[in-house]
Amino acid sequence: MTGSRAKDTNAPQDTGQDTGYSKWLDEDGDGFPRKQDCDDSNPYVNPYADDIPYDGIDQDCDGEDLTDVDGDGFDAKDVGGDDCEDANSLIYPGAEEVCDRRDNDCDTFVDETCESMIDPANPGGLSFTCSAMEMPSVDCFILFFALALSTVFRRKNNTFK
């Protein structure tokens, strides 16, 4: 038989449909096959993708969405966590409060360690301290200024005691 072949009735026929599962197939064209890609229908989701924080999507296939951008171990408030400033790893619940016009320990109070006091060595005068820093923050200066004005006002009206 030259020029013709007998049709093999036992050979599988191509129906145009994908009838099998191939773990090496890459449907979204991102270079990662199904076996490695956690969402092979989206080219922006693969093991080397950058995870977009707080969107509920695991872009980098590590099993979870990024909820702790600064890596301090506390999830951002945006996703129900306690970290009040998730872009700064020095600010988290329980961190040491410093006088820097920020809520370092996420307790909703800013610079609560700033304090003013009467200086016993200078009767009628004020001394001012702000713990954890050599130079007081702007908030501490405002508090100091208010106390100093109060002292001057009381002296002027002879109500200073």
N, C-alpha and C positions, 0 to 999 in steps of 0.2 A: 504494500500500500504506500505508494508515494504521494506526497502532497496532501494527505489527509490523516487525521488521527481519530482514533476511536474516542468517544466521549466517555470519561470515567464517571460513572454514576455514583461511586462511593466517595468521591472527593467533596469536601465542603464547598458550598456555593457562597459567593460573596453577595450578601443581601444589602450592603450599604449601611448596615447598623453595626455598632460596636457591641459585639456579643461577649467579649471577654474583658477582664480587668487586667490592666497592665500597671504594675506598681512603678514602672519606669517612664510611663507616659507623662508629659508635661502639658496639661491642657491650657494653662494661662500664659505659657511662653516666657516665664520669668527665669528659666534655667534650672528650676528645681522640680524634680519629678514628684508624683503623688506620694511616694514613700517618704520624702523629706519635707514636703510642703503641707502646712496645716490647713490651707485653703487654696486648692489648685484651680479655683475659678476666679481668683483675684491676683493679678500680677504684682500688686503692691503688698501682698502678704507672703512672706517667705523667711527662711532662717536668717538672712542678712539684711532684712528690712529694718528701718528705724521705727521703733514703737512710738506711736503718738500717745502722749499721756492723757489719761482720764477719758478716753473715748469709748471704752468698753470693748475694744477690738484688740486682739493679740496679733499685731502685725509681724512680730519677729519670731513667732512660733515657739516661745519659751513656756507657754502654758498659762500665761496671765497677762492682763493689760498693765501697762506701766502706771503705778499709783504712788511711787516714791521717787520723784525725779532727782532729789539731792542725795539719795542713798543713805540717809541718816537712820533708817529703820522705822520711820513713822510715815504712814500714808497721809496724803494731802487732805485737807478739809473738803476739797472739791469732790472727793469720792467717799466721804464719810469718815475720814481719818482725823487725827488730832493735830497734824503738822500745820501750823498757821502760816508758814512761809516755806513752801516745798522747793524753792529754788536755792535755799541757803542751808547747808548742812549743819551750821552752828546754831540754828534756830529750830527748836523742837520742844515738845512737852518735857519739862523737867530740866532743861538746860539752865546754866547759871545766868541770872539776869545781870546785865551790864548797862551802864548809862550811855546809851547810844541812840535814843529816840526810837527804839524798836521793842517789841514784845518778845524777848529772847526765849522765854519759857512757855509761851503760848497760853498764858493764864488770863488774857484780855487786859492786863495792866502793863503800862509802858513805864520802864525805869522806876519801878516801885522801891528800889533800893536807894534812891536819892533821898537825902534827908538834910534838914537844916537844924541848927541848934544854937542856943545862946552860948557864947564863949565866956566861961567864968573868969578868964584872965583879962577880959575886956568888958567890964560891966556896961551894959547898955549897948554893946556892939554885938554883931552877929558874926559867927563863922559859918562856913558852909562846906559840906563835904558831899562827895558823890562817890560811893564805894565802887571799887573795881576799875576805876580809871583815874589817871592823874588830872585830866582836864574834864570838868563837869560838862554834861551835855547841854544843849540849848534849853531843854525842859527844866533842868536843874537851875540854869541861870534865870529863867523866867520865875521859878519859885523863889529864888534868892531875891530877885528884884522886887517881887511883891512883898516879901517879908521886910526888906530894907525900907521900902516906901511906907509900910505900916509903922515901922519904928520911927521914921522921920516925922510922920504925921502925928504920932502920939507925943513925941518930944515937943513939936511945935505947939500943940494944944495943952501942954503940961499934963498929959494923961499917962505919961510913961511911968511905969512902976518897976 
